[in-house]
């Protein structure tokens, strides 16, 4: 304590601190000063064989595919859908056949959805390239 406080550390407190140091002095920052870390979402398929990578590919989410794909093993990029799935995006029907991997899901959407802008087509091409790079590199 500061000298002006007229408080002193007792011999028992000093002994306690010495014992704590001798035992290894385990210390962790206060939780408020530890930056939060977002847990990685496990790439677990649902009953239809869709994973977060597959869903992000279908939705054209380049950043999500980039974030997911490098955290998972080869299986995540090559896991195939189990059932045929019909989706409608802005009035455009897209049929995802059974047995597609994430790149093929993105390609199915790219080739069937006629409402895409040039930027969206470019995004799907990037997604397919990211997934194919993961598959080839494994």
Secondary structure as UniProt FT lines:
FT   HELIX           3..5
FT   HELIX           11..22
FT   TURN            23..24
FT   HELIX           31..33
FT   TURN            47..48
FT   HELIX           52..59
FT   HELIX           62..69
FT   TURN            70..71
FT   HELIX           74..78
FT   STRAND          85..89
FT   TURN            90..91
FT   STRAND          92..96
FT   TURN            98..99
FT   HELIX           102..112
FT   TURN            114..115
FT   HELIX           118..137
//
